[in-house]
Amino acid sequence: MTLLKKLCIGTTIAAMMIGLVACGGSKSNTESSDAGSKTSSETKKEKSDFSNLKIGALLTGSDEDTSGYSFAHVQGIKSAARNLGINEDHIVWKNFISDTMDNSSDEQVKAAIEGCINDGCKLIFSTSYGYKNVTKSMAAKHPDVYFAHATGDISNGTNFINYFGRVYQARYLSGIAAGLKTKSNKVGFVSAWGIENSECSSNINAFAMGVASVNPDAKVYVSTTDSWFDAKKEKAAAKSLLKKGCDVIAQHVDTAEPQIAAEEAGAFGIGYNSDMTKDAPDAVLTSVIWNWDVFYTWAMKAVGEKTWDGKNYLGGLNEGMVGVTKLTALNHPDAEKLIQDATDKMKSGDWDVFTGVIPTNKKTTVGSEDSSLDDDDILFGTNWYYKNVVTLDK
């Protein structure tokens, strides 16, 4: 999940999907020389039988989590499997796998992947950025197994792909809710990493731009934890922001602790990964969510129907990959309309978050008139902050 660099992400999602969750690729089935003698109904039945497909998933958290990053992935995998008739006992969960990319962590990742393969898994989801190098090497050793790695920057074009989404689109929408709600004009943002990580900084910027679109006087204060998954650090960072006078707390970290801290302080919050209203019902305005089942359905179908084409995957609002949850009653009365208006603009394709000349907090600019930054620039080249972002010294 950390330190995203450059990768070539396939952007032909619409062609790869029917509706939200169709299978990808256009390869014909050439496995059997007598395939042509089968009736279309027999072939369809054969292609639609996923009952023997076993799936592995590596998690930084647990398949028993009730909120946050791993929870969102688990729910996506379970939903996709259920919709395709795959029994949950065909899913092998590997919990609490470290992603720090040191020798100990890499050994954990290797052992987890080997365990999945030994259990008969033919499709393995490697959900954290720190798993990328070991996943790559294991994919090379096991060309008959399919690997999909979330949020990273490497793939091999065959049995090892990358998957992610335009979550910055949903992040902008959540910024509208925060900008309307703040009274202090100080909005806090707990981030795993800072400007050195484009995944984080692009989300911070999109959120800050959403805030500014409805409240040009507000500032977004960023506190980093230097970890994707550390509940104590996440809550401590939120508390530091609350002490600075921030009355809305957003986050790009894994657990619900920033939202819980906001509720305990009588402030408000923007959840992330999953709907966090259950964690902090008196604080959460909305949550930026991943609908991972969109990708997981595609991937399972691609393996089961033999249409896997080795292309990386990127989805956004139009594909249903990302979104915001239903606004709670805590929101400003104008929030729903303004968020819907912005959603419609993005879905139309006429405008996106990083469109036009964008001022930074260093009094420079990014982008140009009548054009938008492309996916690579946003996801892997964002080493700047929007003009209303303030970073806190550690």
N, C-alpha and C positions, 0 to 999 in steps of 0.2 A: 503494500500500500504506500510506502514512503518513497520520496525522491523520484518522482516521475520524470523520465527523460523523453527522448524522441522515439516515437515508433510510428510505423506506417499503419494507421488504422483504416480499415475499409469503411468507406462512408456510403456504401450502396445499401443501406438498411432497407429502404423501401422496396428495392428489388428482391431482397432476401426474405421479406416478411409478407404474409397475407394478413391484413388487419394488424394486430399487435404481436401475434406469436406464431407466425407461420415458419415452416422449415426453410433453411437456407440452401443456396447452391442450385445447380441445374444439371448435375451429373446424372447420366442414365445408369441403370443397374445392368452391369455386364458380368455379374458373378457367374452365371450359369449359362451354358450353351443352349439349354432347352428352355430358357426363360420365355422365349417367344411362343412356346406351345401352351403356356399357362393362360387361363382365362383372366380377364381384367379383374374379376371379383376375387379370384384366388390370389393374384398378385397384390391387390389392395389389402386383403386380409393379412397376407404375409408381411407386408411393409408396415402395417399398423400394429403388429404384435410387439409390444415393448416389455412383455412380462419377464423376459430373461435378462434384460439389461440391468447390470449392477453398477452403482454409482458411488464414488468416494468423494468426500468433502473434507478439506483441511480448514480448521477454524482457529482464530486467535482466542475466541471465547468458547462457548459450549452450545450443543444442540438443545440444551435445557435453559438457555438464556431467555429472559422475558422482555428484553428491550435492547436496542442498540444495533451495532454493525453485524455481529454474527447472527443475532436473532433475525435480522432482515434477510440474510442469505438463507438461513435455515427455512424460514417461511416460504421463500421463493422456490427453493429446491423441493420442499414438500408439496407445494401447490402444483408445480409443474409435473411432478411424479404422479400425484393423484389424478390430474386431468388426463394423463396418458395411460392410466391403469397400471402404474408401477407400484408394487407394494413397498411400504416404508421399510420393511425388513431387507429390501434390496439396496438400501442406502447405508453406507459405512461412514460413520462420523468419526473424525479424528479431532478431539477437543484440546484446547489450550496448547496449541502448537506455537512456539515462540517464533517471532518474525524479525529478530534483531540482526540477522545476517552475520552472526559470528559462528565459530566452529560448532559450539554446542547447539545453537539454533538450527544450523544446517543439518546436523545429525538428526535432530528431531524431525525435521521436514522429510529427510530421506527415509527414516524409519516409518513415518506415517504413510508416505507414498508406497513404500514396499509392502506395508500392511494391507493397503487397499488392493494392490495388485494380487497379492497372495490370496485375498478374499474373493478374487474373481472380478474386480471392478474393471470395466472397459472404458469408463468415462470418469475422469477425476477433476474436481473443481478445487483449484488452489486459490483461496479467497483473499490472501494478503500479499501486498507488494514484496515483503521480505522473503517470500517463498520462491521468488522468480528464478534465481540461478539454479537451485536444486531441481526445480520443476523442469527447467530446460534440459539439464543433464539427464534426468530420468526419462524424459520424452525421447531423447536420442537413443537411450538404451532399450526402450520399449515402443517400437514403432507401431505395434498393433494396439496400443492403448491411446485414447484421446485425452488430451490435457487442455484445460481452459484456465487461464490465470487472470484474476481480477486486478485492475488498476495499474498494471505494470507497463514495461517499455520494451519487452522482447517477445519474440515468437519465432516459429520456424517455417510457417507457411504450409505445413503439412498436418502433423498431429498435435501441434502445440500452438494455441491461439491466445489472444488477449481479449478481454471484454471490459467495457466501461460505459459511461453515459455522460450526457451533457447536463450534469447535475447543477451547473451554474445557472441554468435557466430557471429551475425551481428556487434556487438560492435568491435570485433577483426578486421573485415574487414574495418570498418571505421577508425580504428587506422592506418591502412596502408596508407589511403589517407592523414591523418593528418601528419604522420611521413615523408612522401615524400614532403609535402608542406611547412613545417616549415623552416624558414631561421634562426630564433633565437635559434632553438633547445629547445624552451620552449613552450610546449603545455598546454593550460589551460583546466580544467575540472570542470564545475559547477555541484555539486552533492547535492541532497536533504539531504543526510546523509553521515556519514563517515564510519569508519571501524566497527562500532557497528551494521551496517545494511548490511547483506550479499547480498541483492539484489543490493545495490549500490556498495559495495566494489568488488563484482565479476565482475560487469560491468566496473568499473574503471580499474581493473586488466586486463581484456580481452582487453580493449582499449589500455592500456599501453603496453601489449605484442604485439599487432598489430603494434604500433608505433616502438617498439624496433626491430621488425622483419625486418624493412627496414631502420631504423635510430638508431643505438645503442648509438649514442651520445645525443639523445634527452631525456628530462625529462618531466614528466607529473605532472603539479602542480594542486592540488585539493583545491577548496574552497567550503565549505558546507553552505547551507541555513537553515538547521534544519526545513525544511518544503517542502512538495511536491508541493504545489501550492501557490506561493507568487511571483508575477511578479516583484515587486520592489526589493525584496531580490535577485532574480535571476539575474536581470540586474546589481545590485550593486556588486554581486560576480564576474560577468564577467568583470566588469570595474576594479575591484581590480587585477584580473589576467592580464588584458591588461596592467595595470600600471607596473606589474612585468616584462613585456617584452614578454608575451605570444602572439604569432601571429596567433594561431589557437585556437578556443574555442569550446570544446565539452560540452555536458550536459547530466545529468540524472535528469531532473526536467521537470515540466509540460508545461511551456509556451515558446514562441519563443524569449523572451527578451534577453537571452544570444547571440542569433544569430544577433539580431538587434544591440546590443552593439558592437559586432564584426564588423559589417558592418559600423557602425558610426565611428569606430576607424581605418578603412581601413585594418582590419585583415580578417581572414577567419574563417569558422565554420563548425561544424558537428551537424546537427539538430537531433531531437529525437521525437519519437512517430508518427509524420506525416511528410510529405515532407515540409520542411521549406524554400524551395527556393523562394516561393512567399512572404515570410516575409522578407527575406534578400537575394535578388537575386545576389547581388554583393559580397556576403561573403560565402554562403553555398557551400561546396564541394560535400556533399551528406548528407543524413539523415538516421539514423537507425529507421526503421519503424516496427510497429506491423500490421499484416494483421489479425485483430481480427475477420473478417468475417469467417475465417476458423473454429474457435471455435464456433462462434455464430450460424453458419449453423448447425454444429454438434449438438449443444444443442437444437436448435429449432426442428430439425428432431427427436432427441431422445425423446423429450416430445410428439411431434405430432404423432410419429409412435410407441410410447410406448416401446421404446428400451432403455430408461434411465436405467443405471445399478449402479448409485451411485459412480462411480469411478472418481477420480480426473484426470485432463487433463494437459498434457504438450506437446508442439509442438516446433519444431525448423526450421532450414533451409529446411530440407527434407520435412516437412509437409507444407511449405509455410507460417508458422505462423509469422516468422520474416524475415527481409532482409534489404538491403540498396537500396536507390533510385538510379536511373540512375545518373552517375557521371556528374557533370557540366563541362563546358569548363574551369573552373578555376583550375582543377586538374593537377597534375604533369602528363606528358605524359606516364609514366610507371604504373600509378595507376590502370588502367582498367585491364591490363594483370595480375598484381600481385594479385589483389583482386579476379579475376576469378580463378587463380591457387589455392588460399587459399580456396575459396568456393568449388572447386572440391574436394580438399583433405578432407574437413569436410563432404561433402555429401557422399563421398565414404565409410565413416565409419572407415577408416584406421587411422585417426588422428583427434583430436579435440583440442580445445584451451588449456585446462588444462591437457596436456599430458607430462609425464616425470617428471624430477626433476625441480622444479620451485624455483628460488632464490627470496627471499623477500628483502624489503628495510631495514630489521633488521639483515641482514647477516645470516639468517636461510634459510632453504629450506622446501618446501612442495611437496608431491607426491613422486613417485618412478619411476625408469627406466621402460620403456615398459608397462606403465599402465597410465590410465587417471582417474582423480577424477570423482566420480559419481555425479549424479544430486543433491543428498542431500548435499554432501560436498561443491559443488559449490554454490548452491542456499541458503543454510542455515548454512554453516559452514565456510564461508570465512571471517575470522577476521584478515586478513593480507593484506599487499600491495606488489605488484610486485616491483622489485629492482629499477626501474626508477621512482617510484612515490614519489613526495614531497608534504607534507601537509603544508598548510599555517596556521600560528597562527591567531586567531581571535582577 
